[in-house]
């Protein structure tokens, strides 16, 4: 019985360490942008949207694809509108897919 328990604990520890390592590897593939929203375009099916932000640090325009339901609901309800300052994390791969999309004021 003790052998099975120790094997189970070892397997769980191994799985957790693998998840932690995977989280650190994906952090290199992410970027962050802070700036105002220039344009929001909802898809016809309502399952995605594109948001165009102006990066305050570089002045460049970043176009993000948003797919999470909470943010899409905020777009539909006009809780996030053009002109709002946003802090977003996104995947660097093309198209830039938003992982986090929030108002800087903490809405």
C-alpha angles and dihedrals in degrees: 000000000000090000092055091047093050091047090051092049091048091051091049092049090049092051093049092049090050091053092049092051091048090051092054092047092053092049089073089058093055132084135186132223131188120191148093124303111248099182139000120198119186118206117243092247092051092231096110143014140193121229123194113209131182111225108229093207100051103017090230124135116244121196114205130190111222120200107157115110097226093058092041089054089052090053092049093046091047092239086128113040139162110294096033115128110240136191109206136176117203144171113261092221116103120289095039104236116202116235095178128015118179141149112256090227089066097247 
